[in-house]
Amino acid sequence: MLVVSVSKQKKVARELLQSAQKVYHYRRDLTSEGRLAELDKAVGEVDGLIRDKTTKEAALVAAIDRLDALLCRIGGKIYPKTFWNDNFEVALVAAIIVIGVRTFFFQPFIIPTNSMFPTYSGMKTVVYEDKNDAPSVVMRTIRFLTLGARHKSLIAKSDGTVQLPMEQTANGTRLYVRQVKGKKWFVFPTVLAEYTLLVGGVPHTIHVPADFDMQNALFESFQDADPRLIRVAGGTGYALDFDHQVSVGDAVLRFDITLGDALFVDRISYHFKRPEAGDPFVFRTGEIPGIEGGAGNIVDKYYIKRIGGVGGEKLEIKNGALLANGEPRSEAEAFGRNERKEGEYKGYVYPTQNDPSNPPQLLTAPGVTADLPAGTFVALGDNSANSLDSRYWGFVPEKSVIGKAIFIYYPFTKRWGLAE
């Protein structure tokens, strides 16, 4: 029994010596020479007793107590240990490791849009057919944990017809929306989109993520309606009248927003091998003028697309297929599926002329080819008809490439696993 007890005390003593070493390194500039000499003597005594195989428990305990008392006098915030200073150090080291891994090896991204659907999914809308059939707390929790689904509802504060205010732009009318500040996970600052609906002329607002396709959610919610554009009474603006009556307490809107696919991006492989056609890759947009908001506008975001072509190739779209140097691309399944228009893959299409001041740039019509300069890539979405990509804003420079998508880790859908 005595041997076991001494063994335990020696373990305590070794831990105390580690604390003494930390106190010495952190506090020696603030500690007198006399105290440091006492510390050196106390440490030597404990260390000697640990090494001595004939050490008695009482002698070791007494030496431990003397060293502990001295450390309490000179240790400041380093000693004695508290929950906060002990765990803060662990948390700090863990944070440094996480930041290092994220910066140099594997970075997580969440896909906001559906330009790569059905290979990857962005935020999607699940509309409730019966708007007044609110999901239970349990069901909301389950859907949140498995799909990242966030429930949204807009309850009528007045009786009347539902109308959707519109605003005039150079290209016609569009949904009225404004950007507002919000919180993500109740903590982190973010930007939200605020949409306004009128119920009997009374404004009702709803907030959704800035990248969310609210137009699709609205028209799915009122898919049986026959909306007409009307002039708002007493003003110069316009609104879409859905000819849909609600009463106070009714749900005007009720839908879930499911999280876009969350995936890891391999940031290191491209340092050793060049990106290849067919790779799903992430790049920054800061070096691509006009990628959002018209010619000359520069924004710095992360985009995910598929590499449709690399420098030195000649690309063409023909009958839904993407051709490189006259031959159909085959490096990724998505190329073949689009060529065959298989399932939800609708084929590659020519870009549409939506903004006369910022016309499409590449692969604009039958027979038009794109010659890729060295050191550039063509980025295309698998959902070609719903993708703003290189067809609209040109080439991606090699220096903008971040890495290759490798694994979808959330939500838990059929797409979970290795990225295609």
C-alpha positions as CSV (number, residue, x, y, z in Angstrom):
1,M,0.0,0.0,0.0
2,L,2.9,2.4,0.8
3,V,4.5,1.9,-2.6
4,V,1.2,2.7,-4.4
5,S,0.8,5.9,-2.2
6,V,4.3,7.1,-2.9
7,S,3.8,6.5,-6.6
8,K,0.7,8.6,-6.6
9,Q,2.5,11.4,-4.7
10,K,5.3,11.3,-7.2
11,K,2.8,11.8,-10.1
12,V,1.4,14.9,-8.2
13,A,5.0,16.1,-7.7
14,R,5.8,15.8,-11.4
15,E,2.7,17.9,-12.3
16,L,3.7,20.5,-9.7
17,L,7.2,20.7,-11.2
18,Q,5.6,21.5,-14.6
19,S,3.6,24.3,-13.0
20,A,6.8,25.6,-11.3
21,Q,8.6,25.7,-14.7
22,K,5.7,27.7,-16.2
23,V,5.7,30.1,-13.3
24,Y,9.4,30.6,-13.6
25,H,9.3,31.4,-17.3
26,Y,6.2,33.7,-17.1
27,R,7.0,35.4,-13.8
28,R,10.8,35.6,-13.4
29,D,10.9,39.3,-14.6
30,L,8.5,40.2,-11.8
31,T,10.0,38.0,-9.1
32,S,12.9,39.0,-6.8
33,E,16.2,37.2,-6.9
34,G,15.5,35.9,-3.4
35,R,12.2,34.3,-4.3
36,L,13.7,32.8,-7.4
37,A,16.5,31.2,-5.3
38,E,13.8,29.8,-3.0
39,L,12.0,28.4,-6.0
40,D,15.1,26.8,-7.3
41,K,15.8,25.2,-3.9
42,A,12.2,23.9,-3.6
43,V,12.2,22.5,-7.1
44,G,15.5,20.8,-6.5
45,E,14.2,19.2,-3.3
46,V,11.0,17.8,-4.9
47,D,13.0,16.6,-8.0
48,G,15.5,14.8,-5.8
49,L,12.8,13.1,-3.8
50,I,11.1,11.9,-7.0
51,R,14.4,10.4,-8.2
52,D,15.2,8.7,-4.9
53,K,13.7,5.2,-4.8
54,T,13.8,5.1,-1.0
55,T,11.7,8.3,-0.6
56,K,9.1,8.1,2.2
57,E,5.6,9.4,1.5
58,A,5.7,11.9,4.5
59,A,8.9,13.6,3.2
60,L,7.5,13.9,-0.3
61,V,4.2,15.3,0.8
62,A,6.0,17.9,3.0
63,A,8.2,19.0,0.1
64,I,5.2,19.2,-2.2
65,D,3.4,21.4,0.3
66,R,6.4,23.7,0.6
67,L,6.7,24.1,-3.2
68,D,2.9,24.6,-3.5
69,A,2.9,27.4,-0.9
70,L,5.8,29.2,-2.6
71,L,4.1,29.0,-6.0
72,C,0.9,30.4,-4.5
73,R,2.9,33.4,-3.3
74,I,4.7,34.2,-6.5
75,G,2.5,32.6,-9.2
76,G,0.2,35.5,-9.8
77,K,-2.5,34.5,-12.4
78,I,-0.4,31.5,-13.5
79,Y,-0.7,29.6,-10.2
80,P,-2.8,28.3,-8.6
81,K,-4.7,27.0,-11.6
82,T,-8.3,28.0,-12.1
83,F,-10.9,26.6,-14.5
84,W,-10.6,29.7,-16.7
85,N,-6.8,30.0,-17.1
86,D,-6.3,26.2,-17.4
87,N,-9.0,25.8,-20.1
88,F,-8.3,29.1,-21.9
89,E,-4.8,27.8,-22.8
90,V,-6.3,24.6,-24.2
91,A,-9.0,26.5,-26.1
92,L,-6.3,28.9,-27.5
93,V,-4.1,26.0,-28.7
94,A,-7.2,24.3,-30.3
95,A,-8.2,27.5,-32.0
96,I,-4.7,28.0,-33.5
97,I,-4.8,24.4,-34.8
98,V,-8.2,24.9,-36.3
99,I,-7.3,28.2,-37.9
100,G,-4.1,26.7,-39.3
101,V,-5.9,23.7,-40.8
102,R,-8.6,25.9,-42.3
103,T,-6.1,28.4,-43.8
104,F,-3.6,25.9,-45.3
105,F,-5.4,22.5,-45.7
106,F,-9.2,22.1,-45.5
107,Q,-11.6,25.0,-45.5
108,P,-15.3,24.7,-45.0
109,F,-17.8,26.4,-47.3
110,I,-21.6,26.5,-47.6
111,I,-23.1,26.7,-51.0
112,P,-25.8,29.5,-51.1
113,T,-27.2,29.1,-54.6
114,N,-28.3,26.3,-56.9
115,S,-26.0,27.0,-59.9
116,M,-24.4,23.6,-59.3
117,F,-27.7,21.7,-58.8
118,P,-28.3,18.8,-58.8
119,T,-24.6,17.9,-58.1
120,Y,-24.7,20.2,-55.2
121,S,-27.6,22.0,-53.6
122,G,-27.8,25.6,-52.4
123,M,-30.5,27.0,-50.1
124,K,-33.9,25.6,-51.1
125,T,-37.5,26.4,-50.2
126,V,-39.9,23.9,-48.7
127,V,-43.3,25.5,-48.9
128,Y,-46.1,24.3,-46.6
129,E,-49.3,23.6,-48.7
130,D,-51.4,24.4,-45.7
131,K,-49.9,27.7,-44.4
132,N,-51.8,27.5,-41.1
133,D,-50.4,24.0,-40.3
134,A,-47.4,25.0,-38.2
135,P,-44.8,22.3,-37.6
136,S,-44.2,21.2,-34.0
137,V,-41.1,22.2,-32.1
138,V,-39.9,18.6,-32.3
139,M,-40.3,18.5,-36.0
140,R,-38.5,21.9,-36.4
141,T,-35.7,20.6,-34.3
142,I,-35.3,17.4,-36.3
143,R,-35.3,19.2,-39.6
144,F,-32.8,21.7,-38.3
145,L,-30.4,19.0,-37.1
146,T,-30.6,16.8,-40.2
147,L,-31.1,19.4,-43.0
148,G,-30.2,22.7,-41.4
149,A,-33.8,23.8,-42.1
150,R,-34.9,27.2,-40.6
151,H,-38.6,27.8,-40.4
152,K,-40.0,31.1,-41.6
153,S,-43.5,32.4,-41.3
154,L,-45.4,35.7,-41.8
155,I,-48.6,36.0,-39.8
156,A,-51.3,38.5,-40.9
157,K,-51.8,41.5,-38.6
158,S,-54.7,42.8,-40.7
159,D,-57.5,41.5,-43.0
160,G,-57.3,42.0,-46.7
161,T,-55.7,41.0,-50.0
162,V,-52.0,40.1,-50.2
163,Q,-49.9,42.3,-52.4
164,L,-46.2,42.4,-53.2
165,P,-44.6,45.8,-53.7
166,M,-42.3,46.2,-56.7
167,E,-39.8,48.8,-57.7
168,Q,-38.9,50.2,-61.1
169,T,-35.4,49.6,-62.4
170,A,-33.7,50.3,-65.8
171,N,-34.6,46.8,-66.8
172,G,-38.2,46.8,-65.6
173,T,-39.8,46.0,-62.3
174,R,-38.4,43.7,-59.6
175,L,-39.2,42.8,-56.0
176,Y,-38.7,45.6,-53.5
177,V,-36.0,44.5,-51.1
178,R,-33.6,46.2,-48.8
179,Q,-30.5,45.1,-46.9
180,V,-30.6,45.1,-43.1
181,K,-28.2,44.1,-40.4
182,G,-28.9,40.9,-38.5
183,K,-27.3,38.1,-36.4
184,K,-26.2,34.7,-37.5
185,W,-26.6,32.0,-34.8
186,F,-27.8,34.9,-32.6
187,V,-24.2,36.1,-32.3
188,F,-22.3,36.8,-35.5
189,P,-23.2,40.0,-37.5
190,T,-24.6,39.3,-41.0
191,V,-26.6,41.0,-43.7
192,L,-30.2,40.0,-44.3
193,A,-32.7,40.7,-47.0
194,E,-35.9,42.4,-45.9
195,Y,-39.0,41.9,-48.0
196,T,-42.3,43.7,-47.6
197,L,-45.8,42.4,-48.3
198,L,-49.0,44.4,-48.0
199,V,-52.0,42.8,-46.4
200,G,-55.0,45.1,-46.8
201,G,-52.5,47.9,-47.4
202,V,-50.7,47.3,-44.1
203,P,-46.9,46.5,-44.5
204,H,-45.7,43.2,-43.2
205,T,-41.9,42.4,-43.3
206,I,-40.0,39.2,-43.4
207,H,-36.2,38.6,-43.1
208,V,-34.3,36.0,-45.0
209,P,-30.6,35.4,-45.9
210,A,-29.3,37.8,-48.4
211,D,-28.6,35.1,-51.0
212,F,-32.0,33.4,-50.6
213,D,-34.2,33.2,-53.7
214,M,-37.2,34.9,-52.2
215,Q,-39.0,35.3,-55.6
216,N,-39.2,31.5,-55.9
217,A,-40.5,31.1,-52.4
218,L,-43.2,33.7,-53.0
219,F,-44.4,32.3,-56.3
220,E,-44.4,28.7,-54.9
221,S,-46.5,30.0,-51.9
222,F,-49.1,31.5,-54.3
223,Q,-48.7,29.1,-57.2
224,D,-52.5,28.9,-57.6
225,A,-52.9,32.6,-57.9
226,D,-52.9,34.7,-61.0
227,P,-51.0,37.8,-60.0
228,R,-51.4,41.1,-61.8
229,L,-49.3,44.2,-61.7
230,I,-51.3,47.2,-60.2
231,R,-50.5,50.7,-59.2
232,V,-50.4,51.2,-55.5
233,A,-53.2,53.4,-54.3
234,G,-52.1,56.9,-53.3
235,G,-48.6,56.5,-54.7
236,T,-46.5,56.1,-57.8
237,G,-45.2,52.6,-57.1
238,Y,-46.5,49.2,-58.3
239,A,-47.4,45.9,-56.6
240,L,-48.3,42.4,-57.6
241,D,-51.8,41.6,-56.5
242,F,-52.2,37.9,-55.8
243,D,-56.0,38.2,-55.3
244,H,-55.5,36.1,-52.1
245,Q,-57.6,37.1,-49.0
246,V,-56.4,36.5,-45.5
247,S,-57.7,37.3,-42.0
248,V,-55.9,38.4,-38.9
249,G,-53.9,35.5,-37.5
250,D,-53.6,33.6,-40.8
251,A,-50.2,32.6,-42.1
252,V,-49.5,34.7,-45.2
253,L,-46.3,32.7,-45.8
254,R,-44.9,29.6,-44.2
255,F,-41.9,27.8,-45.5
256,D,-38.5,26.2,-44.5
257,I,-35.2,27.3,-45.8
258,T,-32.9,24.3,-46.0
259,L,-29.2,24.9,-45.7
260,G,-27.0,24.6,-48.8
261,D,-24.5,21.8,-49.0
262,A,-21.6,22.4,-46.6
263,L,-18.4,21.0,-47.9
264,F,-14.6,20.9,-47.3
265,V,-12.3,22.4,-49.9
266,D,-8.8,21.0,-50.3
267,R,-6.5,24.0,-50.3
268,I,-3.2,22.1,-50.6
269,S,-3.4,19.8,-53.6
270,Y,-3.3,22.5,-56.2
271,H,0.2,23.5,-54.9
272,F,1.5,20.2,-56.3
273,K,-0.7,19.6,-59.3
274,R,-2.6,22.0,-61.7
275,P,-6.3,22.2,-61.6
276,E,-7.9,20.0,-64.3
277,A,-11.1,20.2,-66.4
278,G,-14.0,18.7,-64.5
279,D,-12.7,19.6,-61.0
280,P,-15.3,21.3,-58.8
281,F,-13.3,24.3,-57.6
282,V,-13.6,27.3,-55.4
283,F,-12.1,30.7,-56.4
284,R,-12.2,34.3,-55.2
285,T,-13.9,36.9,-57.4
286,G,-11.8,40.0,-56.5
287,E,-9.8,39.7,-59.7
288,I,-12.9,39.4,-61.9
289,P,-14.5,42.8,-62.7
290,G,-18.2,42.7,-63.5
291,I,-18.9,39.4,-61.8
292,E,-21.7,41.1,-59.8
293,G,-23.5,44.3,-60.4
294,G,-22.4,45.1,-64.0
295,A,-19.2,45.9,-65.9
296,G,-16.4,47.4,-63.8
297,N,-17.9,46.4,-60.4
298,I,-15.6,44.4,-58.2
299,V,-16.7,42.2,-55.3
300,D,-14.5,39.8,-53.3
301,K,-16.5,36.6,-52.6
302,Y,-16.0,32.8,-52.8
303,Y,-17.6,31.0,-55.8
304,I,-17.9,27.3,-56.5
305,K,-18.2,26.1,-60.1
306,R,-16.8,23.3,-62.2
307,I,-13.8,23.8,-64.4
308,G,-15.1,23.7,-67.9
309,G,-11.9,24.5,-69.6
310,V,-8.2,25.2,-69.0
311,G,-5.7,27.5,-70.7
312,G,-4.9,26.6,-74.3
313,E,-8.3,24.9,-75.0
314,K,-11.0,25.9,-77.4
315,L,-14.5,25.5,-76.0
316,E,-17.9,25.4,-77.6
317,I,-21.5,24.6,-76.6
318,K,-23.4,22.4,-79.0
319,N,-26.8,20.7,-78.5
320,G,-26.4,20.9,-74.7
321,A,-22.9,19.4,-74.7
322,L,-19.7,21.2,-73.8
323,L,-17.0,20.6,-76.4
324,A,-13.2,21.0,-75.9
325,N,-11.2,21.2,-79.0
326,G,-14.2,19.8,-80.9
327,E,-14.7,16.8,-78.6
328,P,-17.4,16.4,-75.8
329,R,-15.9,16.8,-72.3
330,S,-16.0,13.6,-70.3
331,E,-13.7,14.3,-67.3
332,A,-16.7,14.6,-64.9
333,E,-20.0,12.8,-64.7
334,A,-21.8,16.2,-64.9
335,F,-20.5,16.8,-68.4
336,G,-22.0,13.5,-69.7
337,R,-25.2,14.0,-67.8
338,N,-25.7,17.5,-69.3
339,E,-24.9,16.2,-72.7
340,R,-27.6,13.5,-72.4
341,K,-29.9,15.9,-70.5
342,E,-30.2,13.2,-67.9
343,G,-32.7,13.7,-65.1
344,E,-32.4,17.2,-63.6
345,Y,-29.4,18.0,-65.8
346,K,-30.8,20.1,-68.6
347,G,-27.7,20.6,-70.7
348,Y,-25.4,23.5,-71.3
349,V,-27.1,26.6,-72.8
350,Y,-26.1,29.9,-74.3
351,P,-26.2,32.9,-71.9
352,T,-29.3,35.2,-72.0
353,Q,-29.1,38.9,-72.7
354,N,-30.6,40.3,-69.4
355,D,-28.6,43.5,-69.2
356,P,-27.8,45.5,-72.4
357,S,-25.1,47.4,-70.6
358,N,-23.3,44.2,-69.5
359,P,-23.7,41.7,-72.3
360,P,-22.5,38.0,-72.0
361,Q,-18.9,37.4,-72.9
362,L,-18.3,33.7,-73.8
363,L,-20.0,30.9,-75.6
364,T,-22.8,33.2,-76.6
365,A,-24.4,31.5,-79.6
366,P,-24.1,28.4,-81.8
367,G,-20.7,28.1,-83.5
368,V,-19.1,30.7,-81.2
369,T,-16.0,29.3,-79.6
370,A,-13.9,30.5,-76.7
371,D,-10.1,30.4,-76.8
372,L,-8.7,30.2,-73.3
373,P,-5.5,32.2,-72.6
374,A,-2.7,30.4,-70.6
375,G,-3.1,30.6,-66.9
376,T,-6.9,30.9,-67.0
377,F,-10.0,28.7,-66.5
378,V,-13.6,28.7,-67.6
379,A,-15.9,28.2,-64.7
380,L,-19.4,26.8,-65.5
381,G,-22.3,25.7,-63.3
382,D,-23.8,22.3,-63.7
383,N,-27.2,24.0,-63.7
384,S,-26.3,25.9,-66.8
385,A,-29.7,27.7,-67.2
386,N,-29.5,29.0,-63.6
387,S,-25.8,29.9,-63.3
388,L,-24.0,33.2,-63.6
389,D,-20.6,31.9,-64.7
390,S,-17.8,32.5,-67.2
391,R,-20.3,32.9,-70.0
392,Y,-21.3,36.2,-68.4
393,W,-18.1,37.5,-66.9
394,G,-15.2,35.8,-68.6
395,F,-12.1,33.8,-67.4
396,V,-11.0,32.9,-63.9
397,P,-7.2,33.8,-63.4
398,E,-5.1,31.0,-61.9
399,K,-4.1,33.2,-58.9
400,S,-7.8,33.4,-57.9
401,V,-8.1,29.6,-57.4
402,I,-8.5,28.5,-53.7
403,G,-8.9,24.7,-54.0
404,K,-11.0,21.7,-54.9
405,A,-14.2,20.6,-53.3
406,I,-13.6,17.2,-51.8
407,F,-16.3,16.2,-49.2
408,I,-19.9,17.2,-48.4
409,Y,-20.2,16.9,-44.6
410,Y,-23.7,18.4,-44.0
411,P,-26.6,18.2,-44.3
412,F,-27.3,14.5,-44.2
413,T,-28.8,13.9,-47.6
414,K,-28.1,11.6,-50.5
415,R,-25.3,14.0,-51.6
416,W,-23.4,13.4,-48.3
417,G,-19.9,12.1,-48.9
418,L,-17.2,12.6,-51.5
419,A,-17.8,15.6,-53.8
420,E,-18.4,14.8,-57.4
